[in-house]
């Protein structure tokens, strides 16, 4: 009987320690990773055309933010990736429902400062798909490719040997020929290293 109790206690200790060993022995950030996230934040549009209203002029309305990333780690503290971001919102002006979709396709890098705290920066292409309303009540659709720049800060924590969860906060600016778009977003993220 004492041997059975000793075996049960030893098994319980090993099972309890195994999760700690996994966290201590996590894969470093070298090599391939994939991730994504969901969140939201305020966005606003600056239009050069005074005849068209988007419903987002300087209002900072909240929209849905989604992102995905694939990349690789150069070191434990520096990773690079290709990222897709979206910001989606529908607003109403009178009886018209105006759909807004802002997309960006960025080359990004994350610099890890202390443990899971990182700074983020990126540049890439932007795509606007936005509805507007003219002063006479007619609808106007705006579609254009442009440039995007982003900066942010985040924190990730390894849940096990390969999966990290975290929070990310950032600012993105889209530059188009007649429109500029600004958004601040926060997101919950997961990454698989």
Beta strands, then each sheet from edge to edge (+ up, - down):
strand 1: 31-47
strand 2: 52-53
strand 3: 61-73
strand 4: 78-93
strand 5: 96-114
strand 6: 117-134
strand 7: 139-158
strand 8: 163-175
strand 9: 179-192
sheet 1: 2+ 6- 5+ 4- 3+ 1- 9+ 8- 7+
end
